[in-house]
Amino acid sequence: MVRRILRGETGPSGGPAMTDLLGICVAWGDGTCVVQPESGEPVTIAWADIVSGKPVPPRPAPRLRVSPRDAQVRALALWPDLETQPLGTWTLRRSATSTARRANSVLAFGPSGVPDDYDRVVAFYARPIAAVLPGSEEDRMFRGRGWVSESHDADTLFQLAGVAAVRRALPTGAQAALEESGPGLATARIGDTATGVAAYADDWVGFRGIEVHPDHRRQGLGLAIMAALLEWGAERGATTAYLQVLGDNTPALRLYERLGFTTHHAYRYLAPPRGA
């Protein structure tokens, strides 16, 4: 951000007129500063006309300004048979067909606002599991009651990317057969070797269960599954893609980074010790 004098113009107070310019400094030397604004031609400013300047961090993409809770709620579309019940601002989640933790846990991001929230969570599940943000009050509350990491020490990373960027990064190759398995839900397959599921809702498309037979890995089949599902979501108007991956899955994280995904937030699952 550069504040500069407009030579030959008078400001409201009678002094020199000034204006601010926001952009990227692309050149500095020979008595001038060249700033490239978000749109339009580069602007050359004489050093003598600069009143002040300060660095301004890039504005996050709109998708990254979504709260962790709202992002998680959008991802509920991946389980169409999900039973949900509000518990204040928390969400009790349960599925009759899936054993995934995301479909069978309480989403406890932020204070619930319910005095007996803990007791109601325990009563709702045969084996209660809580999804919490690391270092949050909810994290400390459940751990204070003896809860531990449910099955993995690493946190889960919720990752986002622009659909257009991922489409450009995905290679072309093997074609996957695609079928819609429900409203806003699709399954892609390549024979008996690879499969994956995607859900579309509110201009977001998400992925889960992308699996490749061990004998056919490192052949690009997983990427072909993602490409088919992403194209399906793009045809319905999706502009944001999301997925979730364990934070210690380094190979997957490197792959997703190359595709344009970035971590929106991390969270973890806690549960009472087994046998408790």
Backbone hydrogen bonds, N-H to C=O, Kabsch-Sander energy under -0.5 kcal/mol:
donor,donor_aa,acceptor,acceptor_aa,energy
2,V,21,L,-2.6
3,R,52,S,-2.9
4,R,2,V,-0.5
4,R,19,T,-2.6
5,I,49,D,-2.6
6,L,17,A,-3.1
7,R,5,I,-0.9
9,E,6,L,-1.8
11,G,15,G,-4.0
14,G,11,G,-1.8
17,A,6,L,-0.6
17,A,9,E,-1.7
19,T,4,R,-2.0
21,L,2,V,-2.3
24,I,36,Q,-2.3
26,V,24,I,-0.7
26,V,34,V,-2.4
27,A,34,V,-1.2
29,G,32,T,-2.3
32,T,29,G,-1.5
33,C,45,I,-3.0
34,V,27,A,-2.6
35,V,33,C,-0.5
35,V,43,V,-2.8
36,Q,24,I,-3.1
38,E,22,L,-0.5
43,V,35,V,-3.1
45,I,33,C,-3.3
45,I,43,V,-0.5
47,W,31,G,-2.9
49,D,46,A,-1.7
50,I,47,W,-1.6
51,V,3,R,-3.1
51,V,49,D,-0.6
52,S,3,R,-1.4
54,K,1,M,-2.0
64,L,61,A,-1.4
65,R,61,A,-0.7
65,R,62,P,-1.1
66,V,63,R,-0.9
71,A,67,S,-2.4
72,Q,68,P,-2.2
73,V,69,R,-2.4
74,R,70,D,-2.1
75,A,71,A,-1.5
76,L,73,V,-1.2
77,A,74,R,-1.4
78,L,75,A,-1.8
79,W,76,L,-1.9
82,L,79,W,-1.8
83,E,94,R,-3.3
84,T,82,L,-0.6
85,Q,92,L,-2.0
87,L,90,W,-2.6
89,T,112,S,-1.4
90,W,87,L,-2.1
91,T,107,L,-1.4
92,L,85,Q,-3.2
93,R,105,S,-1.1
94,R,83,E,-2.1
103,A,100,A,-0.9
104,N,101,R,-1.2
106,V,129,I,-2.6
107,L,91,T,-3.0
108,A,106,V,-1.1
108,A,131,A,-2.3
109,F,107,L,-0.7
110,G,108,A,-0.7
117,D,114,V,-1.5
120,R,116,D,-2.1
121,V,117,D,-1.9
122,V,118,Y,-2.3
123,A,119,D,-2.0
124,F,120,R,-1.2
125,Y,121,V,-1.3
130,A,270,L,-2.8
131,A,106,V,-3.0
132,V,130,A,-0.6
132,V,268,R,-2.6
136,S,133,L,-2.0
140,R,136,S,-2.2
141,M,137,E,-2.4
142,F,138,E,-2.5
143,R,139,D,-2.1
144,G,140,R,-2.2
145,R,141,M,-0.7
145,R,142,F,-0.8
146,G,143,R,-2.0
147,W,142,F,-2.1
148,V,271,A,-2.9
150,E,269,Y,-2.4
156,T,267,Y,-3.1
157,L,245,V,-3.4
158,F,156,T,-0.5
158,F,265,H,-3.0
159,Q,157,L,-0.7
159,Q,243,L,-2.9
160,L,262,T,-2.6
161,A,241,A,-1.9
163,V,239,T,-2.1
166,V,162,G,-2.1
167,R,163,V,-2.6
168,R,164,A,-1.7
169,A,165,A,-1.5
170,L,166,V,-2.1
177,A,189,R,-3.2
179,E,187,T,-2.3
181,S,179,E,-0.6
181,S,185,L,-1.1
182,G,185,L,-1.0
185,L,182,G,-2.1
186,A,198,A,-2.5
187,T,179,E,-2.9
188,A,196,G,-2.4
189,R,177,A,-2.6
190,I,194,A,-2.3
193,T,190,I,-2.1
194,A,190,I,-1.1
195,T,211,E,-2.3
196,G,188,A,-1.5
197,V,208,R,-2.4
198,A,186,A,-2.5
199,A,206,G,-1.7
200,Y,184,G,-2.4
201,A,204,W,-2.2
204,W,201,A,-1.9
205,V,240,T,-2.6
206,G,199,A,-2.3
207,F,242,Y,-1.6
208,R,197,V,-2.2
211,E,195,T,-2.5
211,E,209,G,-0.9
213,H,193,T,-3.5
216,H,213,H,-2.5
217,R,214,P,-0.9
219,Q,216,H,-0.5
224,A,220,G,-1.8
225,I,221,L,-2.1
226,M,222,G,-2.2
227,A,223,L,-2.7
228,A,224,A,-2.0
229,L,225,I,-2.2
230,L,226,M,-3.0
231,E,227,A,-2.3
232,W,228,A,-1.9
233,G,229,L,-2.2
234,A,230,L,-2.8
235,E,231,E,-2.2
236,R,232,W,-0.7
236,R,233,G,-0.8
237,G,234,A,-1.5
238,A,233,G,-2.2
239,T,203,D,-2.6
240,T,203,D,-1.6
241,A,161,A,-3.1
242,Y,205,V,-1.9
243,L,159,Q,-1.7
245,V,157,L,-2.0
247,G,155,D,-3.1
249,N,246,L,-1.9
250,T,248,D,-1.7
253,L,249,N,-2.3
254,R,250,T,-2.4
255,L,251,P,-2.0
256,Y,252,A,-2.9
257,E,253,L,-2.2
258,R,254,R,-1.8
259,L,255,L,-1.3
260,G,256,Y,-0.5
260,G,257,E,-1.1
261,F,256,Y,-2.7
262,T,160,L,-2.6
264,H,158,F,-3.2
265,H,158,F,-1.3
267,Y,156,T,-2.4
268,R,132,V,-2.7
270,L,130,A,-2.7
271,A,148,V,-2.5
276,A,273,P,-2.4
